[in-house]
Amino acid sequence: MSRRIDRVNEVLRLEISQLLARQIKDPRLSGILTTITEVRTAPDLRNALVLVSVMGDQDAKQSALAGIQSAAKFLRRELRDRVSLRYVPFLKFALDDSFENADRLLEIMNQIQDGQSDWNAEEFPTVGDVQVSPAPTNYG
């Protein structure tokens, strides 16, 4: 991606975040923590995918996404006044589940670490006279 598109993505992310926090009064968004995690603009700057992270259960996420999508035209119109671009991209919103995936990955890693800290020498097979054991996890 070019540096210009990266800069445009960051400006759009910041401006959309501010608009959502200060000017959108949709009841579906009240009391729900929403974060614009990333904006991916097409190379021609005509379309942008806005990834939104919403804290809550699946119903709250879908409701918040619907509220944000219903405000897409308003957001685009407001961005026209705030951003100096020839074309303000059409906005498409999608849920970003990277935080949930990271949390699940950390949970799995913690389970593996807990399992290795309680290992017993009799659990590992012997090959000839050498006992096979896991690699050490502490390299310090």
Order of alpha helices (4+ residues) and beta strands (2+ residues): alpha-beta-beta-alpha-alpha-beta-alpha-beta-beta
